[in-house]
Amino acid sequence: MITERPARRKHAIALKRFVWIRTFLCSLLCGSALFVFWLAWHLQYEYSNRPTQKPEQAYQYSPLLLTWHAGQLSAGGNLTRARHAYQQALSLNPLYPPAWLGIAGLEDDRGNREDANRVLDFIALQTKEIQRWSWNKTLLAYRLGRNDILAQELPYLIDNVAGKLKNDAMRMAFTIWPTMPELRLNVDKQIPALFSYAVRTGRNQQAIMLWPEISSQLDDIPRQELVRFISQLIAQKEWEIAKQAWTEITGSDSGMIHDGGFSAAPLQGAFGWRISDVKGCSWNIEAQPDTRQSGNALHVRFTGQENVQYHHVSQIIPVEGGKNYHLSGYWKGEKLTTDQRPYVELIPYGCAGSGSKSAIIDADTGGWQEVQLEIQAPVECQAVLFRLRRQQSLQIDSRLSGDFWITGVTLSQRDM
C-alpha cells in the first residue's frame, strides 16, 4: 500500500483552507470591474450629445453640466430657464466662477449692464490671478468694455500662458489698444512679447510701431525674430527703417558685407548670408588655416550628379544710391568640372540697373585667388545683391563636380 507523504498532504490541506480567500478576491475584482464599467457608461451617457428629457434633474449634482446647460439655454434665447440653471449650479458651489460669469453675461443680454458689471467685479476679485478662469473673465470684460479689468488680465495672460491662448490675448491687446501710448500705458512690460507676436504673424505695421521701444530691449528678443523683422522690412521696401534696425542690431553700417569671413552660421535673412540647399551639392562652414582673414570659409561641394543651376549663396547689402562700391574676396577651386563653373556677381537689388560679374573660377586654382567687382548703385537704389552663381552647361558632360571655397568678402565705397 502506497501512502501520501506528510509534507504533500499538509500542502493540500493549506490550499483547501484558503479557497474562501481566493473566492473573495475574485469576487472583489469582478465587482470593481462592474463598477468601473457602470461609471464609464454613466459618464458617457451624461456627457453625450443625446437629448435629455429633464436636464435640470439629470444634471442636478454637477455644477459643470448645469452651467453648460444654462449656456445652451441662453444661446437659444430662453433666458429665464438659463438663469434658473445657473442658480442651481451656484446652490451646489456658491463660488463657481463659470456660473457667475454666465449670470453676468445673462444680465447683459437682458440689458442690465449695471448688474452685469457688479457681478463681474465680484468674480474678478474672487479669481484674481487664477489662470483657469482668466480668459473667460477677459472675454466678458471685453464685451462689457471694462478696460480696467482688461488692463489686469491681459498682461497676466501674456506673461503666464502659452500657445493659442497667449496669441489670442496679444491679438486682443492690439485690438483694444491700437496706438503706442495706449500699449505703453496698459501692457508696457509685455511690449517685447507683443513685438515678437507681430513679427511672427506678419503684422508689419504694428511691429514697426513697436520698434522704437524694442530697440532699447534687444536682449529680450530672440535673434531669429529680429532677422525676420528686417527681412519683412526688406520685402516691403521699408529701407530706412530696415537700415536703422540693422545698424542697431549688428553695429554694421550701410555698404558693409556682414560676416564676410563666415565666422558664424548664416543668418538666413535680413542683410546677412542666405544659403540654401539644392540637389547636386552640399555646403558647410569650415576652418581653413590658410585663409587671408578669419580662418573660416564657406565650402560648397558639387557632387557630379546634377547639371545644377546655382544661385543659392547670396547677401543683400544696404547701400547709398548713386555711390560707387568695390567688392573683393578670396576664392579657391579644386577639381571643378564642365565648361560652366562658379562665378560671383554684384547687381542692384529691387531697382533697375546694370551690375557686374566675375569670370568663372579656374578648375584648379592651386590656392586662394583674389576676386574683385565694381558697381555704381543707381540713384534710386537702396541695396545691392551679392550672389554666387553657376549657369547650366549645354555640353554632354554637364554635371558639375568638385569643390569651391570663398571667404574674406568685403565691400567698400570709393570714388571712381
Stockholm file with secondary structure:
# STOCKHOLM 1.0

chainA/1-416         MITERPARRKHAIALKRFVWIRTFLCSLLCGSALFVFWLAWHLQYEYSNRPTQKPEQAYQYSPLLLTWHAGQLSAGGNLTRARHAYQQALSLNPLYPPAWLGIAGLEDDRGNREDANRVLDFIALQTKEIQRWSWNKTLLAYRLGRNDILAQELPYLIDNVAGKLKNDAMRMAFTIWPTMPELRLNVDKQIPALFSYAVRTGRNQQAIMLWPEISSQLDDIPRQELVRFISQLIAQKEWEIAKQAWTEITGSDSGMIHDGGFSAAPLQGAFGWRISDVKGCSWNIEAQPDTRQSGNALHVRFTGQENVQYHHVSQIIPVEGGKNYHLSGYWKGEKLTTDQRPYVELIPYGCAGSGSKSAIIDADTGGWQEVQLEIQAPVECQAVLFRLRRQQSLQIDSRLSGDFWITGVTLSQRDM
#=GR chainA/1-416 SS CCCCCHHHHHHHHHHHHTHHHHHHHHHHHHHHHHHHHHHHHHHHHHHSSCCCSSHHHHTTTCHHHHHHHHHHHHHTTCHHHHHHHHHHHHHHCTTCHHHHHHHHHHHHHTTCHHHHHHHHHHHHHHTTTCHHHHHHHHHHHHHHTCHHHHHHHHHHHHHHCCHHHHHHHHHHHHHHCCSHHHHHHHSGGGHHHHHHHHHHTTCHHHHHHHHHHHTTCGGGSCHHHHHHHHHHHHHTTCHHHHHHHHHHHHCCCTTCCSSTTCCSCCCSSTTSEEECCBTTEEEEEEECTTCSSSSEEEEEEEESSCCCCEEEEEEEEECCTTCEEEEEEEEEEESCCSSCCCEEEEEESSSCCCCEECCCCCSCCSSCEEEEEEEECCTTCCEEEEEEEECCCCSSSCCCEEEEEEEEEEEEECCC
#=GC SS_cons         CCCCCHHHHHHHHHHHHTHHHHHHHHHHHHHHHHHHHHHHHHHHHHHSSCCCSSHHHHTTTCHHHHHHHHHHHHHTTCHHHHHHHHHHHHHHCTTCHHHHHHHHHHHHHTTCHHHHHHHHHHHHHHTTTCHHHHHHHHHHHHHHTCHHHHHHHHHHHHHHCCHHHHHHHHHHHHHHCCSHHHHHHHSGGGHHHHHHHHHHTTCHHHHHHHHHHHTTCGGGSCHHHHHHHHHHHHHTTCHHHHHHHHHHHHCCCTTCCSSTTCCSCCCSSTTSEEECCBTTEEEEEEECTTCSSSSEEEEEEEESSCCCCEEEEEEEEECCTTCEEEEEEEEEEESCCSSCCCEEEEEESSSCCCCEECCCCCSCCSSCEEEEEEEECCTTCCEEEEEEEECCCCSSSCCCEEEEEEEEEEEEECCC
//
